[in-house]
Amino acid sequence: MIDLYTWSTPNGRKVSILLEETGLPYRAHAINIGKGDQFKPEFVAVCPNSKIPAIVDGEGPDGQPLALFESGAILIYFAEKTGRFLPASKRGRYTALQWLMFQMGGVGPMFGQVHHFLRSAKEQVPYAIERYTTEQKRLYKVLDDHLAQHEYLADEYSIADIATYPWVARYEWHPINLGADYPRLKRWFDAIGARPAVQRGMQVPG
């Protein structure tokens, strides 16, 4: 059995979507980051960085329990554990990993800064808002341009799509019109969002 420690954030939902897609049995444990649950000793024992998501797989690769944090590492682990959602060919695998790293290093951090400065900052900081919204729009365009020639981010539906979807799912928080400004990305977004496993994963932890 897999224990998933998560909250209703894009990073948390990446992992629950993949678990739903694979059908691996898991238990979700809500870590309310608004109340500071991530700093409780029992969670820090699983994730010393005090960030969700984290997992404990009771059947790790050596038959022993494995605790793992960092959403990208968790996605790669489950993809390799099941042999799914990471292309088998070397070229396809590296393409998928490239777009996963694009999400981890670009989409997630930059979109997160937009969310903070538009929704949570104690005061308006015009320079920060302009800086991060400009970069966010650039990243949207990179995705949109790529998807003009591809159905998915990699050669097939993969952990790269799974990682990126929950961040784009908050597009209504952003100063854009997804359908009008980025129609190819909107096509991709609608297709991913129609998958039943994605819909279930987006509801975790409930």
C-alpha positions in Angstrom: 0.0 0.0 0.0 1.1 3.5 -0.8 0.6 6.4 1.6 0.3 9.8 -0.1 0.8 12.9 2.0 -0.8 15.8 0.0 -2.9 18.9 -0.2 -5.1 20.5 -2.8 -2.3 22.2 -4.7 -1.0 21.6 -8.2 2.1 19.8 -6.9 0.0 17.5 -4.8 -2.5 16.8 -7.5 0.3 15.7 -9.9 0.8 12.6 -7.8 -2.8 11.8 -7.1 -3.5 12.0 -10.9 -0.7 9.6 -11.7 -1.8 7.2 -8.9 -5.4 7.2 -10.3 -4.0 6.7 -13.8 -1.9 3.7 -12.8 -4.5 2.1 -10.5 -1.9 1.6 -7.7 -3.6 1.2 -4.3 -3.0 4.2 -2.1 -4.3 6.1 1.0 -4.4 9.9 0.9 -3.4 11.8 4.0 -4.4 15.5 4.1 -1.5 17.7 5.1 -3.2 21.1 5.6 -0.4 23.5 4.7 -2.5 26.5 5.8 -2.5 25.2 9.3 1.1 24.2 9.4 0.7 20.4 9.2 3.8 20.2 7.0 5.9 21.1 10.0 4.6 18.4 12.4 7.3 15.9 13.4 5.4 12.9 11.9 5.4 14.5 8.5 9.0 15.9 8.7 10.0 12.3 9.3 8.7 11.5 5.8 9.7 14.8 4.1 12.5 16.7 5.8 11.8 19.6 3.5 8.3 20.1 4.9 6.7 20.3 1.5 3.9 18.3 0.0 3.6 15.9 -1.7 5.5 13.0 -0.2 4.9 9.3 -0.3 5.7 6.1 1.5 5.6 3.0 -0.7 5.3 -0.1 1.5 6.7 -2.1 -1.3 9.7 -0.2 -2.5 12.1 -1.4 -5.2 14.1 -3.6 -2.8 10.9 -5.0 -1.1 11.3 -2.5 1.8 9.3 0.7 2.4 10.5 3.7 0.5 9.8 7.3 1.6 10.1 9.8 -1.2 9.5 13.6 -1.6 9.7 16.1 -4.5 6.8 15.6 -6.9 9.0 15.1 -10.0 11.0 12.3 -8.4 7.7 10.7 -7.3 6.3 10.8 -10.8 9.4 9.2 -12.3 9.3 6.6 -9.5 5.7 5.5 -10.2 6.2 5.7 -13.9 9.2 3.3 -13.6 7.4 1.1 -11.0 4.5 0.5 -13.3 6.2 0.8 -16.7 3.6 3.4 -17.8 3.4 7.1 -18.7 7.1 7.4 -19.5 7.9 6.4 -23.2 9.9 3.2 -23.6 12.2 4.5 -26.3 15.3 6.5 -25.2 14.3 9.4 -27.4 10.8 9.5 -26.1 11.9 9.1 -22.5 14.3 12.1 -22.7 11.6 14.2 -24.4 9.2 13.5 -21.6 11.8 14.2 -19.0 12.7 17.4 -20.7 9.1 18.7 -20.5 8.8 17.4 -16.9 11.8 19.5 -16.0 10.3 22.4 -17.9 7.4 22.2 -15.5 9.5 21.7 -12.4 11.9 24.5 -13.2 9.7 27.0 -15.0 5.9 26.5 -15.0 5.6 25.6 -11.3 7.9 28.2 -9.8 6.8 31.1 -12.1 3.1 30.3 -11.8 3.5 30.0 -8.1 5.0 33.5 -7.9 2.1 34.9 -9.9 -0.3 33.2 -7.5 1.5 34.7 -4.5 1.8 38.3 -5.7 -1.7 38.5 -7.2 -3.6 36.7 -4.5 -1.6 36.4 -1.2 1.0 39.2 -0.9 0.3 41.6 2.0 0.9 44.5 -0.4 0.9 45.1 -4.1 4.3 45.0 -5.6 4.0 46.2 -9.2 7.5 45.2 -10.2 7.0 41.6 -9.0 3.6 41.3 -10.6 4.9 42.6 -14.0 8.0 40.4 -13.8 6.2 37.1 -13.0 3.1 37.6 -15.2 5.4 38.5 -18.1 7.3 35.3 -17.6 4.2 33.3 -17.1 2.8 34.5 -20.4 6.1 33.5 -22.1 5.8 30.0 -20.7 2.2 29.7 -21.8 3.4 30.6 -25.3 6.1 28.0 -25.2 3.5 25.4 -24.4 1.0 26.7 -27.0 3.6 26.8 -29.8 4.8 23.3 -29.0 1.3 21.9 -28.9 0.6 23.4 -32.3 2.7 20.4 -33.7 2.1 17.8 -31.0 -0.9 16.2 -29.3 0.9 15.9 -26.0 4.1 17.4 -24.5 6.1 14.3 -25.3 5.5 11.7 -28.0 2.6 10.2 -26.0 0.6 11.1 -22.9 3.1 11.0 -20.1 4.1 12.3 -16.7 5.0 15.6 -18.4 1.4 16.2 -19.2 0.3 15.0 -15.7 2.8 17.4 -14.0 1.7 20.4 -16.1 -2.0 20.0 -16.1 -2.8 21.0 -12.5 -0.8 24.2 -12.9 -2.7 25.2 -16.1 -5.9 24.2 -14.3 -5.6 27.5 -12.3 -5.6 29.6 -15.5 -8.6 31.6 -14.2 -6.2 33.0 -11.5 -4.0 34.4 -14.3 -4.3 37.5 -16.4 -5.0 35.6 -19.6 -7.8 34.2 -21.7 -6.8 30.6 -22.2 -9.0 29.9 -25.2 -8.4 33.1 -27.0 -4.7 33.6 -26.2 -3.5 30.0 -26.3 -5.9 27.9 -28.3 -3.6 24.9 -28.8 -2.9 24.8 -25.1 -6.7 25.0 -24.4 -7.2 22.0 -26.8 -4.6 20.0 -24.8 -6.1 21.2 -21.5 -9.6 20.1 -22.4 -8.4 16.7 -23.6 -6.4 16.0 -20.5 -9.2 17.2 -18.2 -11.6 14.8 -19.9 -9.7 11.8 -18.6 -11.6 10.1 -15.7 -8.4 9.5 -13.8 -7.4 13.1 -14.0 -10.8 14.2 -12.8 -10.5 11.8 -9.8 -7.0 12.8 -9.0 -7.9 16.5 -9.0 -10.3 15.8 -6.1 -7.7 14.4 -3.8 -7.5 14.8 -0.8 -11.1 15.9 -0.9 
